[in-house]
């Protein structure tokens, strides 16, 4: 009989403890049976697109290690033989240090090359007039860096003759970036464009026409003549 009373007391104590725990803030008595996991919030910038992978192009690359991000389209690298070289990206142009979007383009380039290992792809020329290597850049996981910068609106497509292997591809990516007002270079694209039904892809009223884009008057234009018109 005493044993029965002891069992009843233990059961009542356990039930009371469960009720007390259920009333505590933050306590979830279904935790042991739940398998749902909370997804971490995204840290991507609004302009960032899914990576543009290009295994076929990137397979041609020579391995190197990034030692310095100079700006949005220039880096210093160490080659496999230990030589340090300055590399100018082919086919694109990002703002200079005194121009709008310089900081954003440089920062995006730094993020894309954060793991430091890259592949360098030659077109026709070995170097530019300043002695810099001219190369297309891929990450080791085969992300095409120039294409990413143009597509996200951090760089203009630009033909550097005779190195024009991907010039048309970059111009297509820039046209898409302009159409979607993407990135710091094209954020005002739709506001400036009232050229529907004309041969101009854009009429620039608050800035200057530069290639296929409207850019601030304070920014130097490095693009070829394109479809943007001065309003």
C-alpha positions, 0 to 999 in steps of 0.5 A: 500500500505504501508503495502505491502511495509513493508511485502516485506522489512521483507521478503527480510531481512529474506532471507538475514539473511538465506544466511549469516548464510549458509555461516558461517563455521560449519553451517548445514541448514539441522540439523533440519531434520537430525536424524543421530548420530555420533558414538563415536570412540572405546576406546577398546584395540586391544587385547580385545575380546567381553566379555565371558559371562557364566551364568551357571558357574557364577550362582554358585558364592559367592558375594564379593567386590574387595578392591585391584588388586594385579596383573593379577591373584590375588585380595583382596576382602571383603566377605559378612561377612566383612572378607578381603581375598586374592584370587588367580585365579584358572586355569591360570597364569599371569607374575610376577612383574619382567617378561614381560607382568606383567603390561599389565596383571595387567591393564587388570585385573583391567579393567575387575573388575572396578565395584568391585563387583564379584562372587567367585566360588570354585572348590575343594580346599579352599586355597593354601599353602600360605593361599589364597582363590582359586576361579574362578572369575565372574563379577556380569554381569556374565563375566568369568574373567579367560577365558577372560584373557586367550582368550586375551593373558594376561594369560597362562592356567595352571592346578592346581591339584586337581582344574581342572574343567575348565582346558581343556576349558582354554587350548582351549582358549589359543590355539586360542590366540596363533593361532591368536598371541593375547595379550602380551604373544603371540604377536610373536607366528606366527613369532616363529612358523614354525612347520607346518606338525609336531607334535609340535604346535610351534617351539621356536627359539627366546625364550624358549618353555613353555607349548603351547607357546614361551616366552622370555628367561628372563621370568620364565616358569610356564606352564606344558609341552605342544606342543611347541618345542625348535628350 
